Amino acid sequence: MRQGFERCENAFGKKPDTVLLDPPRAGLAPQLVKTLIEEAPKKIVYISCNPATLARDIALFTAGGYRVEKVATVDMFPRTGHVESVVCLSREKADDHIRISVHTKDLQTKAN
C-alpha cells in the first residue's frame, strides 16, 4: 500500500484498465494523482463538481501522459450555478503519438 492508496487487482491478478473518480470539492490529493499515473490505467473517468480542482487535476494527468478524450457537463441542479463535469482521459501510447519540436536556431544553413 502506498500513501493510503491500495493497488487494485481483481481475482485474476490483473490491474483495472479503467478507473472511475468522483472526488470531493477539494479534488484529488497530489499523491493519489501520482500513484494513478504510475499505475497507468488505460482510461480514467473523472466526475467533478468543482471546475477549479478539475482543471488542476487534469493538468497533472496530462503532464503524466494522459489526454482528454471527451468532456460532458450535467446540470444536476437546475436554476443554480452548479454543474457536474465528466471527463474521460486516456493514456497516450508512444506508437500512436509522436511529438517533434524543431527550432530554427538548431538548423544549420549554408550561404549560396
Jmol script that loads the backbone (N, CA, C; Angstrom):
load data "model"
ATOM      1  N   MET A   1       0.847  -1.168   0.000  1.00  0.00           N
ATOM      2  CA  MET A   1       0.000   0.000   0.000  1.00  0.00           C
ATOM      3  C   MET A   1       0.897   1.238   0.000  1.00  0.00           C
ATOM      4  N   ARG A   2       0.559   2.224  -0.848  1.00  0.00           N
ATOM      5  CA  ARG A   2       1.333   3.454  -0.920  1.00  0.00           C
ATOM      6  C   ARG A   2       0.455   4.632  -0.537  1.00  0.00           C
ATOM      7  N   GLN A   3       0.859   5.363   0.468  1.00  0.00           N
ATOM      8  CA  GLN A   3       0.196   6.605   0.869  1.00  0.00           C
ATOM      9  C   GLN A   3      -1.315   6.449   0.969  1.00  0.00           C
ATOM     10  N   GLY A   4      -1.787   5.351   1.541  1.00  0.00           N
ATOM     11  CA  GLY A   4      -3.213   5.164   1.719  1.00  0.00           C
ATOM     12  C   GLY A   4      -3.944   4.723   0.463  1.00  0.00           C
ATOM     13  N   PHE A   5      -3.253   4.491  -0.637  1.00  0.00           N
ATOM     14  CA  PHE A   5      -3.896   4.042  -1.869  1.00  0.00           C
ATOM     15  C   PHE A   5      -3.517   2.594  -2.095  1.00  0.00           C
ATOM     16  N   GLU A   6      -4.491   1.728  -2.038  1.00  0.00           N
ATOM     17  CA  GLU A   6      -4.240   0.303  -2.197  1.00  0.00           C
ATOM     18  C   GLU A   6      -4.293  -0.064  -3.676  1.00  0.00           C
ATOM     19  N   ARG A   7      -3.284  -0.769  -4.146  1.00  0.00           N
ATOM     20  CA  ARG A   7      -3.286  -1.221  -5.543  1.00  0.00           C
ATOM     21  C   ARG A   7      -4.437  -2.198  -5.747  1.00  0.00           C
ATOM     22  N   CYS A   8      -5.155  -1.993  -6.821  1.00  0.00           N
ATOM     23  CA  CYS A   8      -6.307  -2.843  -7.110  1.00  0.00           C
ATOM     24  C   CYS A   8      -5.913  -3.940  -8.070  1.00  0.00           C
ATOM     25  N   GLU A   9      -6.245  -5.145  -7.709  1.00  0.00           N
ATOM     26  CA  GLU A   9      -6.103  -6.266  -8.618  1.00  0.00           C
ATOM     27  C   GLU A   9      -7.339  -7.122  -8.440  1.00  0.00           C
ATOM     28  N   ASN A  10      -7.883  -7.611  -9.541  1.00  0.00           N
ATOM     29  CA  ASN A  10      -9.074  -8.442  -9.437  1.00  0.00           C
ATOM     30  C   ASN A  10      -8.686  -9.886  -9.155  1.00  0.00           C
ATOM     31  N   ALA A  11      -9.663 -10.771  -9.185  1.00  0.00           N
ATOM     32  CA  ALA A  11      -9.427 -12.177  -8.842  1.00  0.00           C
ATOM     33  C   ALA A  11      -8.458 -12.858  -9.792  1.00  0.00           C
ATOM     34  N   PHE A  12      -8.255 -12.279 -10.987  1.00  0.00           N
ATOM     35  CA  PHE A  12      -7.357 -12.888 -11.955  1.00  0.00           C
ATOM     36  C   PHE A  12      -5.952 -12.292 -11.893  1.00  0.00           C
ATOM     37  N   GLY A  13      -5.700 -11.419 -10.917  1.00  0.00           N
ATOM     38  CA  GLY A  13      -4.385 -10.822 -10.770  1.00  0.00           C
ATOM     39  C   GLY A  13      -4.102  -9.713 -11.764  1.00  0.00           C
ATOM     40  N   LYS A  14      -5.140  -9.166 -12.385  1.00  0.00           N
ATOM     41  CA  LYS A  14      -4.980  -8.100 -13.378  1.00  0.00           C
ATOM     42  C   LYS A  14      -5.328  -6.753 -12.762  1.00  0.00           C
ATOM     43  N   LYS A  15      -4.636  -5.725 -13.212  1.00  0.00           N
ATOM     44  CA  LYS A  15      -4.971  -4.362 -12.805  1.00  0.00           C
ATOM     45  C   LYS A  15      -6.170  -3.889 -13.605  1.00  0.00           C
ATOM     46  N   PRO A  16      -6.984  -3.017 -13.017  1.00  0.00           N
ATOM     47  CA  PRO A  16      -8.114  -2.482 -13.790  1.00  0.00           C
ATOM     48  C   PRO A  16      -7.607  -1.612 -14.938  1.00  0.00           C
ATOM     49  N   ASP A  17      -8.315  -1.655 -16.068  1.00  0.00           N
ATOM     50  CA  ASP A  17      -7.899  -0.817 -17.188  1.00  0.00           C
ATOM     51  C   ASP A  17      -8.662   0.509 -17.221  1.00  0.00           C
ATOM     52  N   THR A  18      -9.698   0.642 -16.370  1.00  0.00           N
ATOM     53  CA  THR A  18     -10.452   1.895 -16.263  1.00  0.00           C
ATOM     54  C   THR A  18     -10.655   2.217 -14.792  1.00  0.00           C
ATOM     55  N   VAL A  19     -10.454   3.483 -14.432  1.00  0.00           N
ATOM     56  CA  VAL A  19     -10.646   3.935 -13.060  1.00  0.00           C
ATOM     57  C   VAL A  19     -11.690   5.046 -13.077  1.00  0.00           C
ATOM     58  N   LEU A  20     -12.672   4.959 -12.182  1.00  0.00           N
ATOM     59  CA  LEU A  20     -13.719   5.967 -12.038  1.00  0.00           C
ATOM     60  C   LEU A  20     -13.436   6.783 -10.794  1.00  0.00           C
ATOM     61  N   LEU A  21     -13.333   8.121 -10.954  1.00  0.00           N
ATOM     62  CA  LEU A  21     -13.043   9.012  -9.836  1.00  0.00           C
ATOM     63  C   LEU A  21     -14.195   9.991  -9.636  1.00  0.00           C
ATOM     64  N   ASP A  22     -14.609  10.180  -8.395  1.00  0.00           N
ATOM     65  CA  ASP A  22     -15.632  11.170  -8.040  1.00  0.00           C
ATOM     66  C   ASP A  22     -15.212  11.800  -6.711  1.00  0.00           C
ATOM     67  N   PRO A  23     -14.183  12.666  -6.761  1.00  0.00           N
ATOM     68  CA  PRO A  23     -13.631  13.218  -5.522  1.00  0.00           C
ATOM     69  C   PRO A  23     -14.521  14.305  -4.916  1.00  0.00           C
ATOM     70  N   PRO A  24     -14.240  14.680  -3.669  1.00  0.00           N
ATOM     71  CA  PRO A  24     -14.951  15.815  -3.064  1.00  0.00           C
ATOM     72  C   PRO A  24     -14.537  17.121  -3.756  1.00  0.00           C
ATOM     73  N   ARG A  25     -15.153  18.234  -3.373  1.00  0.00           N
ATOM     74  CA  ARG A  25     -14.879  19.538  -3.998  1.00  0.00           C
ATOM     75  C   ARG A  25     -13.395  19.903  -3.972  1.00  0.00           C
ATOM     76  N   ALA A  26     -12.672  19.407  -2.983  1.00  0.00           N
ATOM     77  CA  ALA A  26     -11.239  19.724  -2.864  1.00  0.00           C
ATOM     78  C   ALA A  26     -10.402  19.013  -3.930  1.00  0.00           C
ATOM     79  N   GLY A  27     -10.987  18.086  -4.679  1.00  0.00           N
ATOM     80  CA  GLY A  27     -10.244  17.383  -5.714  1.00  0.00           C
ATOM     81  C   GLY A  27      -9.416  16.247  -5.143  1.00  0.00           C
ATOM     82  N   LEU A  28      -8.500  15.761  -5.958  1.00  0.00           N
ATOM     83  CA  LEU A  28      -7.660  14.631  -5.575  1.00  0.00           C
ATOM     84  C   LEU A  28      -6.404  15.088  -4.855  1.00  0.00           C
ATOM     85  N   ALA A  29      -5.922  14.259  -3.959  1.00  0.00           N
ATOM     86  CA  ALA A  29      -4.633  14.517  -3.324  1.00  0.00           C
ATOM     87  C   ALA A  29      -3.550  14.335  -4.383  1.00  0.00           C
ATOM     88  N   PRO A  30      -2.546  15.218  -4.435  1.00  0.00           N
ATOM     89  CA  PRO A  30      -1.479  15.093  -5.441  1.00  0.00           C
ATOM     90  C   PRO A  30      -0.808  13.722  -5.426  1.00  0.00           C
ATOM     91  N   GLN A  31      -0.659  13.114  -4.259  1.00  0.00           N
ATOM     92  CA  GLN A  31      -0.032  11.792  -4.177  1.00  0.00           C
ATOM     93  C   GLN A  31      -0.886  10.731  -4.864  1.00  0.00           C
ATOM     94  N   LEU A  32      -2.201  10.874  -4.773  1.00  0.00           N
ATOM     95  CA  LEU A  32      -3.085   9.924  -5.444  1.00  0.00           C
ATOM     96  C   LEU A  32      -2.967  10.062  -6.961  1.00  0.00           C
ATOM     97  N   VAL A  33      -2.904  11.292  -7.460  1.00  0.00           N
ATOM     98  CA  VAL A  33      -2.723  11.515  -8.897  1.00  0.00           C
ATOM     99  C   VAL A  33      -1.410  10.872  -9.343  1.00  0.00           C
ATOM    100  N   LYS A  34      -0.349  11.076  -8.574  1.00  0.00           N
ATOM    101  CA  LYS A  34       0.963  10.498  -8.904  1.00  0.00           C
ATOM    102  C   LYS A  34       0.884   8.971  -8.946  1.00  0.00           C
ATOM    103  N   THR A  35       0.213   8.382  -7.971  1.00  0.00           N
ATOM    104  CA  THR A  35       0.080   6.933  -7.911  1.00  0.00           C
ATOM    105  C   THR A  35      -0.724   6.406  -9.098  1.00  0.00           C
ATOM    106  N   LEU A  36      -1.812   7.095  -9.441  1.00  0.00           N
ATOM    107  CA  LEU A  36      -2.608   6.673 -10.595  1.00  0.00           C
ATOM    108  C   LEU A  36      -1.793   6.750 -11.881  1.00  0.00           C
ATOM    109  N   ILE A  37      -0.997   7.788 -12.033  1.00  0.00           N
ATOM    110  CA  ILE A  37      -0.144   7.914 -13.219  1.00  0.00           C
ATOM    111  C   ILE A  37       0.857   6.761 -13.267  1.00  0.00           C
ATOM    112  N   GLU A  38       1.417   6.405 -12.128  1.00  0.00           N
ATOM    113  CA  GLU A  38       2.369   5.289 -12.067  1.00  0.00           C
ATOM    114  C   GLU A  38       1.683   3.958 -12.374  1.00  0.00           C
ATOM    115  N   GLU A  39       0.457   3.775 -11.890  1.00  0.00           N
ATOM    116  CA  GLU A  39      -0.284   2.533 -12.133  1.00  0.00           C
ATOM    117  C   GLU A  39      -0.744   2.442 -13.583  1.00  0.00           C
ATOM    118  N   ALA A  40      -0.910   3.567 -14.250  1.00  0.00           N
ATOM    119  CA  ALA A  40      -1.179   3.687 -15.689  1.00  0.00           C
ATOM    120  C   ALA A  40      -2.398   2.928 -16.207  1.00  0.00           C
ATOM    121  N   PRO A  41      -3.579   3.144 -15.603  1.00  0.00           N
ATOM    122  CA  PRO A  41      -4.764   2.542 -16.232  1.00  0.00           C
ATOM    123  C   PRO A  41      -4.970   3.163 -17.611  1.00  0.00           C
ATOM    124  N   LYS A  42      -5.579   2.402 -18.526  1.00  0.00           N
ATOM    125  CA  LYS A  42      -5.773   2.905 -19.888  1.00  0.00           C
ATOM    126  C   LYS A  42      -6.711   4.106 -19.921  1.00  0.00           C
ATOM    127  N   LYS A  43      -7.757   4.084 -19.088  1.00  0.00           N
ATOM    128  CA  LYS A  43      -8.725   5.166 -19.073  1.00  0.00           C
ATOM    129  C   LYS A  43      -9.022   5.603 -17.646  1.00  0.00           C
ATOM    130  N   ILE A  44      -9.286   6.887 -17.486  1.00  0.00           N
ATOM    131  CA  ILE A  44      -9.731   7.449 -16.218  1.00  0.00           C
ATOM    132  C   ILE A  44     -10.974   8.279 -16.514  1.00  0.00           C
ATOM    133  N   VAL A  45     -12.049   7.995 -15.792  1.00  0.00           N
ATOM    134  CA  VAL A  45     -13.269   8.799 -15.889  1.00  0.00           C
ATOM    135  C   VAL A  45     -13.344   9.625 -14.611  1.00  0.00           C
ATOM    136  N   TYR A  46     -13.309  10.943 -14.765  1.00  0.00           N
ATOM    137  CA  TYR A  46     -13.241  11.865 -13.636  1.00  0.00           C
ATOM    138  C   TYR A  46     -14.533  12.674 -13.595  1.00  0.00           C
ATOM    139  N   ILE A  47     -15.288  12.540 -12.508  1.00  0.00           N
ATOM    140  CA  ILE A  47     -16.518  13.286 -12.306  1.00  0.00           C
ATOM    141  C   ILE A  47     -16.211  14.371 -11.280  1.00  0.00           C
ATOM    142  N   SER A  48     -16.593  15.611 -11.576  1.00  0.00           N
ATOM    143  CA  SER A  48     -16.240  16.709 -10.688  1.00  0.00           C
ATOM    144  C   SER A  48     -17.377  17.707 -10.538  1.00  0.00           C
ATOM    145  N   CYS A  49     -17.501  18.244  -9.335  1.00  0.00           N
ATOM    146  CA  CYS A  49     -18.464  19.315  -9.076  1.00  0.00           C
ATOM    147  C   CYS A  49     -17.756  20.663  -8.930  1.00  0.00           C
ATOM    148  N   ASN A  50     -16.428  20.670  -9.075  1.00  0.00           N
ATOM    149  CA  ASN A  50     -15.659  21.899  -8.894  1.00  0.00           C
ATOM    150  C   ASN A  50     -14.728  22.099 -10.093  1.00  0.00           C
ATOM    151  N   PRO A  51     -15.061  23.030 -10.985  1.00  0.00           N
ATOM    152  CA  PRO A  51     -14.235  23.237 -12.185  1.00  0.00           C
ATOM    153  C   PRO A  51     -12.783  23.598 -11.879  1.00  0.00           C
ATOM    154  N   ALA A  52     -12.533  24.303 -10.778  1.00  0.00           N
ATOM    155  CA  ALA A  52     -11.158  24.716 -10.450  1.00  0.00           C
ATOM    156  C   ALA A  52     -10.281  23.515 -10.099  1.00  0.00           C
ATOM    157  N   THR A  53     -10.782  22.622  -9.242  1.00  0.00           N
ATOM    158  CA  THR A  53      -9.962  21.458  -8.883  1.00  0.00           C
ATOM    159  C   THR A  53      -9.917  20.450 -10.029  1.00  0.00           C
ATOM    160  N   LEU A  54     -10.959  20.406 -10.832  1.00  0.00           N
ATOM    161  CA  LEU A  54     -10.931  19.561 -12.026  1.00  0.00           C
ATOM    162  C   LEU A  54      -9.804  19.999 -12.950  1.00  0.00           C
ATOM    163  N   ALA A  55      -9.713  21.297 -13.217  1.00  0.00           N
ATOM    164  CA  ALA A  55      -8.657  21.819 -14.097  1.00  0.00           C
ATOM    165  C   ALA A  55      -7.273  21.538 -13.519  1.00  0.00           C
ATOM    166  N   ARG A  56      -7.125  21.712 -12.222  1.00  0.00           N
ATOM    167  CA  ARG A  56      -5.833  21.443 -11.572  1.00  0.00           C
ATOM    168  C   ARG A  56      -5.431  19.980 -11.738  1.00  0.00           C
ATOM    169  N   ASP A  57      -6.371  19.072 -11.465  1.00  0.00           N
ATOM    170  CA  ASP A  57      -6.058  17.647 -11.538  1.00  0.00           C
ATOM    171  C   ASP A  57      -5.848  17.184 -12.979  1.00  0.00           C
ATOM    172  N   ILE A  58      -6.634  17.717 -13.914  1.00  0.00           N
ATOM    173  CA  ILE A  58      -6.467  17.359 -15.327  1.00  0.00           C
ATOM    174  C   ILE A  58      -5.081  17.788 -15.815  1.00  0.00           C
ATOM    175  N   ALA A  59      -4.610  18.946 -15.361  1.00  0.00           N
ATOM    176  CA  ALA A  59      -3.263  19.397 -15.741  1.00  0.00           C
ATOM    177  C   ALA A  59      -2.208  18.403 -15.252  1.00  0.00           C
ATOM    178  N   LEU A  60      -2.384  17.857 -14.062  1.00  0.00           N
ATOM    179  CA  LEU A  60      -1.438  16.862 -13.541  1.00  0.00           C
ATOM    180  C   LEU A  60      -1.490  15.573 -14.361  1.00  0.00           C
ATOM    181  N   PHE A  61      -2.699  15.136 -14.707  1.00  0.00           N
ATOM    182  CA  PHE A  61      -2.826  13.918 -15.512  1.00  0.00           C
ATOM    183  C   PHE A  61      -2.242  14.098 -16.908  1.00  0.00           C
ATOM    184  N   THR A  62      -2.485  15.242 -17.531  1.00  0.00           N
ATOM    185  CA  THR A  62      -1.945  15.449 -18.879  1.00  0.00           C
ATOM    186  C   THR A  62      -0.423  15.552 -18.851  1.00  0.00           C
ATOM    187  N   ALA A  63       0.124  16.138 -17.803  1.00  0.00           N
ATOM    188  CA  ALA A  63       1.583  16.179 -17.662  1.00  0.00           C
ATOM    189  C   ALA A  63       2.145  14.771 -17.449  1.00  0.00           C
ATOM    190  N   GLY A  64       1.308  13.872 -16.938  1.00  0.00           N
ATOM    191  CA  GLY A  64       1.738  12.496 -16.690  1.00  0.00           C
ATOM    192  C   GLY A  64       1.469  11.542 -17.842  1.00  0.00           C
ATOM    193  N   GLY A  65       1.061  12.068 -19.004  1.00  0.00           N
ATOM    194  CA  GLY A  65       0.914  11.214 -20.170  1.00  0.00           C
ATOM    195  C   GLY A  65      -0.511  10.889 -20.576  1.00  0.00           C
ATOM    196  N   TYR A  66      -1.488  11.503 -19.931  1.00  0.00           N
ATOM    197  CA  TYR A  66      -2.884  11.284 -20.305  1.00  0.00           C
ATOM    198  C   TYR A  66      -3.359  12.411 -21.199  1.00  0.00           C
ATOM    199  N   ARG A  67      -4.405  12.127 -21.980  1.00  0.00           N
ATOM    200  CA  ARG A  67      -5.004  13.181 -22.795  1.00  0.00           C
ATOM    201  C   ARG A  67      -6.509  13.146 -22.600  1.00  0.00           C
ATOM    202  N   VAL A  68      -7.127  14.295 -22.751  1.00  0.00           N
ATOM    203  CA  VAL A  68      -8.575  14.403 -22.601  1.00  0.00           C
ATOM    204  C   VAL A  68      -9.220  13.879 -23.874  1.00  0.00           C
ATOM    205  N   GLU A  69     -10.088  12.877 -23.721  1.00  0.00           N
ATOM    206  CA  GLU A  69     -10.808  12.290 -24.855  1.00  0.00           C
ATOM    207  C   GLU A  69     -12.155  12.973 -25.046  1.00  0.00           C
ATOM    208  N   LYS A  70     -12.935  13.052 -23.971  1.00  0.00           N
ATOM    209  CA  LYS A  70     -14.282  13.611 -24.037  1.00  0.00           C
ATOM    210  C   LYS A  70     -14.583  14.392 -22.767  1.00  0.00           C
ATOM    211  N   VAL A  71     -15.441  15.402 -22.919  1.00  0.00           N
ATOM    212  CA  VAL A  71     -15.896  16.197 -21.779  1.00  0.00           C
ATOM    213  C   VAL A  71     -17.398  16.369 -21.916  1.00  0.00           C
ATOM    214  N   ALA A  72     -18.114  16.206 -20.821  1.00  0.00           N
ATOM    215  CA  ALA A  72     -19.556  16.445 -20.815  1.00  0.00           C
ATOM    216  C   ALA A  72     -19.922  17.143 -19.513  1.00  0.00           C
ATOM    217  N   THR A  73     -20.933  17.977 -19.577  1.00  0.00           N
ATOM    218  CA  THR A  73     -21.438  18.614 -18.363  1.00  0.00           C
ATOM    219  C   THR A  73     -22.866  18.149 -18.140  1.00  0.00           C
ATOM    220  N   VAL A  74     -23.231  18.035 -16.873  1.00  0.00           N
ATOM    221  CA  VAL A  74     -24.564  17.589 -16.494  1.00  0.00           C
ATOM    222  C   VAL A  74     -25.118  18.595 -15.489  1.00  0.00           C
ATOM    223  N   ASP A  75     -26.276  19.179 -15.817  1.00  0.00           N
ATOM    224  CA  ASP A  75     -26.915  20.150 -14.934  1.00  0.00           C
ATOM    225  C   ASP A  75     -27.812  19.400 -13.958  1.00  0.00           C
ATOM    226  N   MET A  76     -27.235  19.018 -12.830  1.00  0.00           N
ATOM    227  CA  MET A  76     -27.970  18.252 -11.837  1.00  0.00           C
ATOM    228  C   MET A  76     -28.794  19.140 -10.912  1.00  0.00           C
ATOM    229  N   PHE A  77     -28.487  20.429 -10.908  1.00  0.00           N
ATOM    230  CA  PHE A  77     -29.160  21.355 -10.004  1.00  0.00           C
ATOM    231  C   PHE A  77     -29.675  22.544 -10.802  1.00  0.00           C
ATOM    232  N   PRO A  78     -30.814  22.388 -11.487  1.00  0.00           N
ATOM    233  CA  PRO A  78     -31.338  23.468 -12.325  1.00  0.00           C
ATOM    234  C   PRO A  78     -31.524  24.770 -11.543  1.00  0.00           C
ATOM    235  N   ARG A  79     -31.344  25.857 -12.253  1.00  0.00           N
ATOM    236  CA  ARG A  79     -31.504  27.223 -11.711  1.00  0.00           C
ATOM    237  C   ARG A  79     -30.473  27.547 -10.621  1.00  0.00           C
ATOM    238  N   THR A  80     -29.343  26.840 -10.658  1.00  0.00           N
ATOM    239  CA  THR A  80     -28.216  27.183  -9.791  1.00  0.00           C
ATOM    240  C   THR A  80     -26.972  27.267 -10.668  1.00  0.00           C
ATOM    241  N   GLY A  81     -25.894  27.752 -10.112  1.00  0.00           N
ATOM    242  CA  GLY A  81     -24.635  27.846 -10.841  1.00  0.00           C
ATOM    243  C   GLY A  81     -23.808  26.573 -10.791  1.00  0.00           C
ATOM    244  N   HIS A  82     -24.362  25.516 -10.205  1.00  0.00           N
ATOM    245  CA  HIS A  82     -23.600  24.274 -10.037  1.00  0.00           C
ATOM    246  C   HIS A  82     -23.827  23.329 -11.204  1.00  0.00           C
ATOM    247  N   VAL A  83     -22.734  22.740 -11.675  1.00  0.00           N
ATOM    248  CA  VAL A  83     -22.794  21.780 -12.772  1.00  0.00           C
ATOM    249  C   VAL A  83     -21.777  20.676 -12.493  1.00  0.00           C
ATOM    250  N   GLU A  84     -22.135  19.453 -12.857  1.00  0.00           N
ATOM    251  CA  GLU A  84     -21.205  18.328 -12.756  1.00  0.00           C
ATOM    252  C   GLU A  84     -20.486  18.197 -14.093  1.00  0.00           C
ATOM    253  N   SER A  85     -19.208  17.935 -14.049  1.00  0.00           N
ATOM    254  CA  SER A  85     -18.425  17.719 -15.262  1.00  0.00           C
ATOM    255  C   SER A  85     -17.926  16.283 -15.263  1.00  0.00           C
ATOM    256  N   VAL A  86     -17.961  15.672 -16.434  1.00  0.00           N
ATOM    257  CA  VAL A  86     -17.447  14.313 -16.594  1.00  0.00           C
ATOM    258  C   VAL A  86     -16.382  14.370 -17.684  1.00  0.00           C
ATOM    259  N   VAL A  87     -15.179  13.926 -17.347  1.00  0.00           N
ATOM    260  CA  VAL A  87     -14.058  13.959 -18.286  1.00  0.00           C
ATOM    261  C   VAL A  87     -13.511  12.547 -18.437  1.00  0.00           C
ATOM    262  N   CYS A  88     -13.337  12.132 -19.681  1.00  0.00           N
ATOM    263  CA  CYS A  88     -12.721  10.836 -19.962  1.00  0.00           C
ATOM    264  C   CYS A  88     -11.293  11.100 -20.426  1.00  0.00           C
ATOM    265  N   LEU A  89     -10.337  10.530 -19.706  1.00  0.00           N
ATOM    266  CA  LEU A  89      -8.915  10.651 -20.038  1.00  0.00           C
ATOM    267  C   LEU A  89      -8.414   9.298 -20.515  1.00  0.00           C
ATOM    268  N   SER A  90      -7.495   9.311 -21.466  1.00  0.00           N
ATOM    269  CA  SER A  90      -6.881   8.058 -21.894  1.00  0.00           C
ATOM    270  C   SER A  90      -5.369   8.225 -21.940  1.00  0.00           C
ATOM    271  N   ARG A  91      -4.708   7.125 -21.761  1.00  0.00           N
ATOM    272  CA  ARG A  91      -3.249   7.103 -21.758  1.00  0.00           C
ATOM    273  C   ARG A  91      -2.747   7.189 -23.186  1.00  0.00           C
ATOM    274  N   GLU A  92      -1.841   8.098 -23.447  1.00  0.00           N
ATOM    275  CA  GLU A  92      -1.241   8.178 -24.775  1.00  0.00           C
ATOM    276  C   GLU A  92      -0.278   7.019 -24.950  1.00  0.00           C
ATOM    277  N   LYS A  93      -0.302   6.428 -26.117  1.00  0.00           N
ATOM    278  CA  LYS A  93       0.630   5.354 -26.429  1.00  0.00           C
ATOM    279  C   LYS A  93       1.741   5.932 -27.287  1.00  0.00           C
ATOM    280  N   ALA A  94       2.950   5.534 -27.006  1.00  0.00           N
ATOM    281  CA  ALA A  94       4.092   6.051 -27.763  1.00  0.00           C
ATOM    282  C   ALA A  94       3.955   5.760 -29.250  1.00  0.00           C
ATOM    283  N   ASP A  95       3.349   4.640 -29.597  1.00  0.00           N
ATOM    284  CA  ASP A  95       3.193   4.279 -31.007  1.00  0.00           C
ATOM    285  C   ASP A  95       2.163   5.152 -31.720  1.00  0.00           C
ATOM    286  N   ASP A  96       1.221   5.718 -30.961  1.00  0.00           N
ATOM    287  CA  ASP A  96       0.147   6.499 -31.561  1.00  0.00           C
ATOM    288  C   ASP A  96       0.453   7.986 -31.655  1.00  0.00           C
ATOM    289  N   HIS A  97       1.369   8.478 -30.856  1.00  0.00           N
ATOM    290  CA  HIS A  97       1.628   9.913 -30.784  1.00  0.00           C
ATOM    291  C   HIS A  97       3.118  10.194 -30.846  1.00  0.00           C
ATOM    292  N   ILE A  98       3.496  11.007 -31.800  1.00  0.00           N
ATOM    293  CA  ILE A  98       4.881  11.429 -31.917  1.00  0.00           C
ATOM    294  C   ILE A  98       4.891  12.950 -31.892  1.00  0.00           C
ATOM    295  N   ARG A  99       5.675  13.513 -31.012  1.00  0.00           N
ATOM    296  CA  ARG A  99       5.798  14.966 -30.937  1.00  0.00           C
ATOM    297  C   ARG A  99       7.194  15.351 -31.392  1.00  0.00           C
ATOM    298  N   ILE A 100       7.258  16.265 -32.326  1.00  0.00           N
ATOM    299  CA  ILE A 100       8.535  16.739 -32.837  1.00  0.00           C
ATOM    300  C   ILE A 100       8.588  18.236 -32.653  1.00  0.00           C
ATOM    301  N   SER A 101       9.705  18.705 -32.146  1.00  0.00           N
ATOM    302  CA  SER A 101       9.903  20.127 -31.961  1.00  0.00           C
ATOM    303  C   SER A 101      11.208  20.526 -32.647  1.00  0.00           C
ATOM    304  N   VAL A 102      11.137  21.454 -33.574  1.00  0.00           N
ATOM    305  CA  VAL A 102      12.316  21.920 -34.289  1.00  0.00           C
ATOM    306  C   VAL A 102      12.418  23.428 -34.093  1.00  0.00           C
ATOM    307  N   HIS A 103      13.573  23.865 -33.689  1.00  0.00           N
ATOM    308  CA  HIS A 103      13.819  25.296 -33.506  1.00  0.00           C
ATOM    309  C   HIS A 103      14.797  25.757 -34.586  1.00  0.00           C
ATOM    310  N   THR A 104      14.547  26.907 -35.146  1.00  0.00           N
ATOM    311  CA  THR A 104      15.405  27.401 -36.239  1.00  0.00           C
ATOM    312  C   THR A 104      16.845  27.582 -35.784  1.00  0.00           C
ATOM    313  N   LYS A 105      17.072  27.868 -34.532  1.00  0.00           N
ATOM    314  CA  LYS A 105      18.452  28.047 -34.057  1.00  0.00           C
ATOM    315  C   LYS A 105      19.236  26.738 -34.115  1.00  0.00           C
ATOM    316  N   ASP A 106      18.523  25.582 -34.170  1.00  0.00           N
ATOM    317  CA  ASP A 106      19.172  24.285 -34.243  1.00  0.00           C
ATOM    318  C   ASP A 106      19.536  23.890 -35.679  1.00  0.00           C
ATOM    319  N   LEU A 107      19.007  24.599 -36.657  1.00  0.00           N
ATOM    320  CA  LEU A 107      19.242  24.268 -38.048  1.00  0.00           C
ATOM    321  C   LEU A 107      20.531  24.918 -38.544  1.00  0.00           C
ATOM    322  N   GLN A 108      21.287  24.161 -39.321  1.00  0.00           N
ATOM    323  CA  GLN A 108      22.491  24.705 -39.928  1.00  0.00           C
ATOM    324  C   GLN A 108      22.141  25.096 -41.354  1.00  0.00           C
ATOM    325  N   THR A 109      22.552  26.287 -41.746  1.00  0.00           N
ATOM    326  CA  THR A 109      22.287  26.742 -43.121  1.00  0.00           C
ATOM    327  C   THR A 109      23.600  27.134 -43.771  1.00  0.00           C
ATOM    328  N   LYS A 110      23.649  26.983 -45.104  1.00  0.00           N
ATOM    329  CA  LYS A 110      24.811  27.381 -45.879  1.00  0.00           C
ATOM    330  C   LYS A 110      24.428  28.555 -46.758  1.00  0.00           C
ATOM    331  N   ALA A 111      25.293  29.486 -46.830  1.00  0.00           N
ATOM    332  CA  ALA A 111      25.058  30.614 -47.748  1.00  0.00           C
ATOM    333  C   ALA A 111      25.444  30.172 -49.156  1.00  0.00           C
ATOM    334  N   ASN A 112      24.637  30.463 -50.136  1.00  0.00           N
ATOM    335  CA  ASN A 112      24.931  30.065 -51.516  1.00  0.00           C
ATOM    336  C   ASN A 112      25.865  31.009 -52.178  1.00  0.00           C
TER     337      ASN A 112
END
end "model"
wireframe off; spacefill off
backbone 0.3
color backbone group
